[in-house]
Amino acid sequence: MILRECHEYIVSEMDDERESMRALPVARPPAWLAPVAGGPRVASAATRALPVARPPAWLAPVAGGPRVASAATRALSAAWLLAWLVLVAGGLRAETGAGELRILMLGDSLTAGYGLAARDALPARLEAALRDRALSVRIINAGVSGDTTAGGLARLEWALADRPHAVIVALGANDALRAIDPAVSHSNLDRLIGALAERRLPVLLAGMLAPRNLGPDYGARFDVIYPRVADRYGTLLYPFLLDGVATVAALNQADGLHPNEAGVEVIVERILPGVLCLVRRTGHPAAGTTRAAGGETDCPTGR
């Protein structure tokens, strides 16, 4: 309401100013400015002797008191007021969101929502499930299709620019699909979770299992990465992100790798208890309503 009134005032003042300008007589240029036939004019001695121009009377102070501002001056002041109010309003909006708990979900195409509308991606559906429980939580989608543990580690600093209160790490599926050495994936995840631990950010590590066609040796070396890292840092652990969805045709897209809308809902239902534990670990005011839902003994960790 205030902003609209200021805008209307400015428009009115500028209209008045334009009307007053129209009433002024049109000034003709002095004769000494007329061009000389046959070439450029050289200023005469009389021209050089002209007195220095004085400021217009409306700029001169009024004797005995302050000068009354013109319509243009008043309009300019109102414009500054409007700009200030816009800044204040923006600050109020930012302050309104200050009570929101932010959870970063760092992942690959399973997080990004490959083949799905943004509203059906895992972070969006997980956020909706939390809000259905009257929790003021925002899940930040930091999923990049094709990303590996190395890629996630490389962009961690950038991903933390939103200053989350907690992080869900869901990386490693592409490491397994590319048959990357499990030792390398382990090192990347260890460094990534270690960096988050240094920042005292609570973490939920969403694990992955190696495709069985890579052989038992690779599977055995890969599958232990997540519990070992979670155990080292005491982070929350959800052992397999695609639990209940992998290999189920009705829950996956045509490629058989990425969950469809129904598959995402299954993931949300199964991972939600771990996410509620993550919310409690933040100690954020928004976590208050989750404390009665269970203690730390109900939260799955690597230990």
Residue pairs with C-beta under 8 A, 6 or more apart in sequence:
2 85
3 82
3 85
3 86
3 89
6 78
6 81
6 82
6 85
7 82
9 78
10 75
10 78
10 79
10 82
13 71
13 72
13 74
13 75
13 78
14 71
14 72
14 75
16 71
17 70
17 71
17 72
17 75
20 71
32 43
32 44
32 46
32 47
34 41
35 41
36 42
58 67
58 70
60 67
61 67
62 68
69 77
99 136
99 285
99 286
100 136
100 137
100 138
100 286
101 135
101 136
101 137
101 138
101 165
101 166
101 279
101 282
101 284
101 286
101 287
102 137
102 138
102 140
102 162
102 163
102 164
102 165
102 166
103 137
103 138
103 139
103 140
103 164
103 165
103 166
103 167
103 168
103 275
103 278
103 279
104 140
104 142
104 159
104 160
104 162
104 164
104 166
104 167
104 168
105 111
105 122
105 123
105 126
105 139
105 140
105 141
105 142
105 143
105 167
105 168
105 170
106 142
106 143
106 152
106 156
106 159
106 167
106 168
106 169
106 170
106 171
107 142
107 143
107 144
107 147
107 152
107 168
107 169
107 170
107 171
107 206
108 143
108 144
108 145
108 146
108 147
108 148
108 152
108 170
108 171
108 173
108 174
109 143
109 144
109 145
109 146
109 147
109 173
109 258
110 122
110 143
110 170
110 173
110 241
110 242
110 258
110 259
111 121
111 122
111 123
111 141
111 142
111 143
111 170
112 121
112 141
112 143
112 144
112 145
113 120
113 121
113 122
113 123
113 124
113 141
113 143
113 264
114 145
114 253
114 258
115 253
115 255
115 258
115 260
116 260
116 261
116 264
118 124
118 141
120 261
120 264
121 141
121 143
121 264
122 143
122 259
122 264
122 267
122 268
123 139
123 140
123 141
123 143
124 139
124 141
125 264
125 265
125 268
126 139
126 268
126 271
126 272
126 275
127 137
127 138
127 139
129 268
129 269
129 272
130 137
130 139
130 272
130 275
130 276
130 279
131 137
133 276
133 289
133 290
134 289
135 279
135 286
135 287
135 289
135 290
136 286
137 279
137 286
139 168
140 162
140 164
142 159
143 170
144 151
144 155
146 174
147 171
147 174
148 171
148 172
148 174
148 175
148 178
148 180
148 185
148 188
149 171
149 172
149 175
149 184
149 185
149 188
149 189
149 192
150 184
150 188
151 171
152 159
152 169
152 171
152 188
152 192
153 188
153 191
153 192
153 195
156 192
156 195
156 196
160 199
164 201
165 201
165 202
165 282
165 284
166 201
166 202
166 203
166 204
166 278
166 279
166 281
166 282
167 196
167 201
167 202
167 203
167 204
168 203
168 204
168 206
168 275
168 278
169 189
169 192
169 193
169 196
169 203
169 204
169 205
169 206
170 206
170 241
171 189
171 192
171 208
172 185
172 189
172 207
172 208
172 225
172 226
173 208
173 241
175 182
175 184
175 185
175 208
175 222
176 185
176 208
176 209
176 210
176 211
176 214
176 222
177 211
179 214
179 218
182 210
182 218
182 221
182 222
182 225
183 221
185 222
185 225
186 225
186 228
186 229
189 205
189 225
189 226
189 229
190 229
190 232
193 203
193 205
193 229
193 230
193 232
193 233
193 235
194 233
196 203
197 203
197 233
197 235
202 235
202 236
202 278
202 281
202 282
203 233
203 235
203 236
203 278
204 235
204 236
204 237
204 238
204 274
204 275
204 277
204 278
205 226
205 229
205 230
205 235
205 236
205 237
205 238
205 302
206 238
206 241
206 271
207 225
207 226
207 227
207 237
207 238
207 239
207 240
207 241
208 222
208 226
208 240
208 241
208 242
209 219
209 222
209 223
209 240
209 242
209 246
210 218
210 219
210 222
210 223
211 219
212 219
214 222
226 237
226 239
226 302
227 237
227 239
227 302
228 302
229 235
229 302
230 236
230 237
230 301
230 302
230 303
231 301
231 302
231 303
232 302
233 302
234 301
234 302
234 303
235 301
235 302
236 274
236 277
236 278
236 281
236 299
236 300
236 301
237 274
237 300
237 301
237 302
238 270
238 271
238 274
238 300
239 300
240 246
241 267
241 271
242 259
242 267
243 267
243 270
244 251
244 266
244 267
244 270
245 251
245 252
245 259
245 263
245 266
245 267
246 252
247 256
248 263
249 256
250 262
251 259
251 260
251 262
251 263
251 266
252 258
252 259
252 260
252 263
253 259
253 260
259 266
259 267
273 298
273 299
274 299
274 300
276 290
276 293
276 294
277 294
277 296
277 298
277 299
277 300
279 286
279 287
279 290
280 287
280 290
280 291
280 296
280 299
281 296
281 299
